[in-house]
Amino acid sequence: MGDTAMADQTTRRESDYWEGMAAWGASRHQALWRAHSDAVNAALCRRWLRAGAIRRILKTDLFDEVSGEGLYTVLSEHAERVHGIDYSPSAGWWARVQHPSLRATAADVRRLPFSSGVFDAIVSNSTLDHFDQRHAIVESLVELNRVLAPGGHLILTLDNLANPVVAVRNALPFRFTNTLGLVPYHMGKTCGPRRAAQMVVQAGFRLLDLTAVMHCPRLLAVPVTHVLERHAGETARRRLLSWLMAFERCERWPTRFRTGHFLALLARKAGDEPQPVSQ
């Protein structure tokens, strides 16, 4: 089999996989857990995005908008136009059903169908940690840098390999963790905070902030949210979500990179004059 045929086969296999994941997300599995995930990411965006200064913002996948409320609402509060890409064409369709004003495009984050410098901000939450090779993360970051306008900012989250639970989970075979119900989708290569910072700089960004988010004990929280989602009333669900968000106070502790499930990085396109960033 030639290189072109092998590449086409790989592309079809990846497309079929993410089409299946989009369908899984659209069935709204783990809706209560997804609501907590959205709340954590929304709080991060509100803290780091520049209010009133964004014309176009890009979100690098639409799984959040397929499987729950997602980040569209908070992004639309900060930007005139919200664009989203996803490897799965179906994900774009389902996301637009929920958010008709969203501009969705089927695309690979490593090869974006946009001109250079067209976005004022980019939000990439747990997109780049699904590649099988770590160099694909840098490749994607370089492409995101290309489409970012001068002075534009990138908000990036990745699975945090410095968290022992994440490290063990990623080291175990996917078939094993998937069968146990611990991992619903494939986990790719990721890194710890130091390597993540290096990759961002290598791709042409200036790192402005680095922290960790999602500090609740996920191995316990996910099954608890699943049970309450099926059996508890609205009041109990709201209390649980409030309790889970309380764990985000751990971000203030020196141990944040041990407890945070995701690394969170704020970066600006290197070579531009510093821009004010809301904290």
TORPA-496985 format. One line per 8 residues: their letters; for each residue x negated, z negated, y of C-alpha. Coordinates in nm, 4 decimals. Example, Ala and Ser with C-alpha at 12.3 -4.5 7.8 and 13.67 -1.06 7.14 Angstrom:
BEGIN
AS> -1.2300,-0.7800,-0.4500  -1.3670,-0.7140,-0.1060;
END
This chain:
BEGIN
MGDTAMAD> 0.0000,0.0000,0.0000  -0.1396,0.1000,0.3404  -0.1877,-0.1314,0.6378  0.1129,0.0143,0.8194  0.3425,-0.0275,0.5207  0.2218,-0.3848,0.4685  0.2804,-0.4644,0.8360  0.6314,-0.3179,0.8177;
QTTRRESD> 0.7054,-0.5225,0.5067  0.5830,-0.8400,0.6780  0.7951,-0.7641,0.9843  1.1056,-0.7119,0.7696  1.0405,-1.0330,0.5800  0.9985,-1.2324,0.9025  1.3084,-1.0707,1.0529  1.5190,-1.1510,0.7469;
YWEGMAAW> 1.3967,-1.5107,0.7482  1.4785,-1.5746,1.1144  1.8112,-1.3969,1.0824  1.8898,-1.6468,0.8079  1.7784,-1.9363,1.0266  1.9981,-1.8129,1.3116  2.2956,-1.8141,1.0740  2.2032,-2.1656,0.9616;
GASRHQAL> 2.1851,-2.2815,1.3220  2.5173,-2.1197,1.4086  2.6848,-2.3278,1.1381  2.5948,-2.6303,1.3542  2.4194,-2.8355,1.0878  2.2798,-3.1620,1.2267  2.4792,-3.1240,1.5485  2.4284,-3.4856,1.6561;
WRAHSDAV> 2.0532,-3.4666,1.5973  2.0410,-3.1387,1.7880  2.2186,-3.3099,2.0784  1.9380,-3.5677,2.0916  1.6727,-3.2954,2.0737  1.8422,-3.1100,2.3600  1.8559,-3.4286,2.5666  1.4828,-3.4942,2.5237;
NAALCRRW> 1.3879,-3.1368,2.6152  1.6333,-3.1273,2.9062  1.4820,-3.4453,3.0518  1.1356,-3.2895,3.0272  1.2524,-2.9728,3.2050  1.4200,-3.1684,3.4829  1.0991,-3.3630,3.5378  0.8630,-3.0668,3.5420;
LRAGAIRR> 1.0544,-2.7693,3.6824  1.0363,-2.7011,4.0552  1.3872,-2.7354,4.1964  1.5033,-2.4480,4.4146  1.1903,-2.2353,4.3670  1.2679,-2.0313,4.0559  1.4218,-1.6849,4.0506  1.3687,-1.5951,3.6850;
ILKTDLFD> 1.2932,-1.8276,3.3973  1.2155,-1.7304,3.0380  1.2928,-1.9362,2.7276  1.0908,-1.8253,2.4279  1.3520,-1.8771,2.1570  1.7271,-1.9326,2.1408  1.7660,-2.1566,1.8364  1.8700,-2.4483,2.0599;
EVSGEGLY> 2.1447,-2.2394,2.2195  2.2644,-2.1224,1.8776  2.2738,-2.4619,1.7086  2.3974,-2.6717,2.0028  2.4338,-2.6836,2.3802  2.0669,-2.6001,2.4158  1.8785,-2.5907,2.7451  2.0720,-2.3150,2.9206;
TVLSEHAE> 2.2630,-2.5545,3.1455  1.9558,-2.7363,3.2761  1.7596,-2.4114,3.3139  2.0437,-2.2493,3.5086  2.0390,-2.5492,3.7432  1.6824,-2.4601,3.8380  1.6759,-2.0805,3.8195  1.8855,-1.7933,3.9523;
RVHGIDYS> 1.8542,-1.6056,3.6228  1.7839,-1.7356,3.2753  1.6319,-1.4986,3.0199  1.5824,-1.5797,2.6544  1.4097,-1.4062,2.3670  1.4382,-1.4572,1.9946  1.2933,-1.2829,1.6927  1.6470,-1.2731,1.5523;
PSAGWWAR> 1.8917,-1.0322,1.7230  2.1777,-1.2436,1.5860  2.0454,-1.5490,1.7686  2.0790,-1.3650,2.0989  2.4362,-1.2685,2.0174  2.5390,-1.6231,1.9197  2.3645,-1.7694,2.2253  2.5512,-1.5318,2.4578;
VQHPSLRA> 2.8828,-1.6295,2.2990  2.8209,-1.9828,2.4208  2.6457,-1.8844,2.7459  2.7708,-1.5407,2.8629  2.5398,-1.5355,3.1670  2.2287,-1.5742,2.9528  2.0160,-1.2571,2.9369  1.9044,-1.2408,2.5747;
TAADVRRL> 1.6542,-0.9984,2.4226  1.5353,-0.9605,2.0639  1.1559,-0.9793,2.0857  0.8346,-1.1173,1.9383  0.6712,-1.3688,2.1736  0.3344,-1.2090,2.0946  0.4527,-0.8703,2.2283  0.6998,-0.9249,2.5102;
PFSSGVFD> 0.9022,-0.6280,2.6432  0.8598,-0.7367,3.0077  0.6392,-0.6242,3.2937  0.3540,-0.8451,3.4075  0.4334,-1.1275,3.6488  0.8139,-1.1081,3.6318  0.8925,-1.4738,3.5511  0.8458,-1.7720,3.7800;
AIVSNSTL> 0.8593,-2.0229,3.4940  0.8554,-2.0227,3.1156  0.9899,-2.2855,2.8769  0.8524,-2.2623,2.5239  0.9772,-2.5577,2.3221  0.8638,-2.5635,1.9590  0.8392,-2.1848,1.9332  0.4676,-2.1290,1.8841;
DHFDQRHA> 0.4303,-2.3889,1.6078  0.5999,-2.1636,1.3519  0.3133,-1.9167,1.3056  0.1086,-1.9189,0.9855  -0.2176,-1.8758,1.1781  -0.3318,-2.0845,1.4747  -0.4807,-1.7838,1.6536  -0.1243,-1.6528,1.6950;
IVESLVEL> -0.0565,-1.9482,1.9245  -0.3344,-1.8376,2.1598  -0.2201,-1.4759,2.1300  0.1292,-1.5816,2.2363  -0.0015,-1.7963,2.5217  -0.2008,-1.5012,2.6565  0.1140,-1.2897,2.6506  0.3139,-1.5627,2.8253;
NRVLAPGG> 0.0418,-1.5814,3.0892  0.0732,-1.2066,3.1426  0.4458,-1.2138,3.2219  0.4173,-1.5250,3.4406  0.4097,-1.4703,3.8170  0.1307,-1.6094,4.0377  0.1955,-1.9791,4.0895  0.4308,-1.9860,3.7903;
HLILTLDN> 0.4488,-2.2760,3.5479  0.4667,-2.3042,3.1710  0.6345,-2.5908,2.9860  0.5130,-2.5905,2.6275  0.5931,-2.8157,2.3326  0.4312,-2.8036,1.9896  0.4491,-3.0122,1.6736  0.2009,-3.2953,1.7270;
LANPVVAV> -0.0571,-3.3086,1.4494  -0.1891,-3.6408,1.5872  0.1360,-3.8025,1.4699  0.0678,-3.9162,1.1100  0.4211,-3.8334,0.9966  0.3918,-3.4762,1.1273  0.0463,-3.4404,0.9708  0.1706,-3.5490,0.6282;
RNALPFRF> 0.4835,-3.3358,0.6512  0.2854,-3.0247,0.7408  0.0357,-3.0884,0.4613  0.3064,-3.1008,0.1942  0.4381,-2.7783,0.0343  0.7408,-2.6407,0.2188  0.9363,-2.6003,-0.1056  0.8966,-2.9734,-0.1712;
TNTLGLVP> 0.9974,-3.0937,0.1769  1.2802,-2.8414,0.1967  1.4229,-2.9454,-0.1401  1.4255,-3.3087,-0.0263  1.6104,-3.2070,0.2891  1.3261,-3.3239,0.5141  1.2488,-2.9825,0.6614  1.5192,-2.7168,0.7062;
YHMGKTCG> 1.2814,-2.4388,0.8139  0.9222,-2.3289,0.7731  0.6586,-2.5281,0.9600  0.3628,-2.3286,1.0859  0.0181,-2.4177,1.2137  -0.0142,-2.6616,1.5008  -0.2713,-2.9033,1.6437  -0.3374,-3.2307,1.8217;
PRRAAQMV> -0.3510,-3.2888,2.1985  -0.7166,-3.1975,2.2527  -0.6930,-2.8639,2.0713  -0.3616,-2.7829,2.2407  -0.5187,-2.8380,2.5818  -0.8108,-2.6145,2.4868  -0.5821,-2.3327,2.3725  -0.3804,-2.3432,2.6943;
VQAGFRLL> -0.6974,-2.3185,2.9035  -0.8378,-2.0473,2.6746  -0.5247,-1.8405,2.7379  -0.5809,-1.8480,3.1144  -0.3800,-2.1492,3.2286  -0.4719,-2.4552,3.4316  -0.3489,-2.7683,3.2541  -0.1531,-2.9992,3.4844;
DLTAVMHC> -0.0107,-3.2575,3.2463  -0.0211,-3.3474,2.8782  0.2019,-3.6000,2.7047  0.4126,-3.6507,2.3922  0.7904,-3.6612,2.3472  1.0490,-3.7349,2.0758  0.9342,-4.0827,1.9785  1.2221,-4.2038,1.7622;
PRLLAVPV> 1.1431,-4.2519,1.3893  1.2629,-3.9120,1.2783  1.2636,-3.9802,0.9036  1.5267,-4.2472,0.9692  1.7023,-4.0942,1.2684  1.7942,-3.7582,1.1143  1.9872,-3.8974,0.8136  2.1534,-4.1638,1.0325;
THVLERHA> 2.2766,-3.9011,1.2783  2.4025,-3.6924,0.9861  2.6082,-3.9830,0.8489  2.7517,-4.0809,1.1877  2.8308,-3.7195,1.2657  3.0626,-3.7073,0.9638  3.2073,-4.0584,0.9650  3.1757,-4.2251,1.3078;
GETARRRL> 3.3837,-4.1948,1.6219  3.2754,-4.0638,1.9590  3.1841,-4.4076,2.0951  2.9483,-4.4798,1.8055  2.7884,-4.1385,1.8451  2.7241,-4.1917,2.2152  2.5703,-4.5317,2.1435  2.3409,-4.3804,1.8841;
LSWLMAFE> 2.2241,-4.1082,2.1217  2.1556,-4.3710,2.3878  1.9585,-4.5774,2.1350  1.7526,-4.2745,2.0300  1.6698,-4.1894,2.3911  1.5456,-4.5434,2.4450  1.2511,-4.4602,2.2191  1.1268,-4.2165,2.4843;
RCERWPTR> 0.9913,-4.5174,2.6722  0.7071,-4.5023,2.4201  0.5707,-4.2114,2.6239  0.4368,-4.4703,2.8692  0.2258,-4.6389,2.6016  -0.1366,-4.5590,2.5122  -0.0141,-4.4842,2.1579  0.2153,-4.2012,2.2716;
FRTGHFLA> 0.0234,-3.9337,2.0789  0.0652,-4.1348,1.7585  0.4412,-4.1806,1.7954  0.5491,-3.8608,1.9700  0.6723,-3.5874,1.7396  0.5913,-3.3125,1.9914  0.3088,-3.2481,2.2330  0.4344,-3.1517,2.5779;
LLARKAGD> 0.2112,-2.9580,2.8166  0.2663,-2.8467,3.1747  0.0385,-2.5637,3.2887  0.0019,-2.3237,3.5798  -0.1394,-1.9741,3.5763  -0.5103,-2.0199,3.6488  -0.6589,-1.8750,3.9652  -0.3555,-1.9490,4.1828;
EPQPVSQ> -0.3339,-2.1966,4.4656  -0.1845,-2.5315,4.3584  0.1932,-2.5447,4.3813  0.4008,-2.8617,4.4245  0.5352,-2.9852,4.0936  0.8236,-3.2310,4.0796  0.7455,-3.5327,3.8617;
END
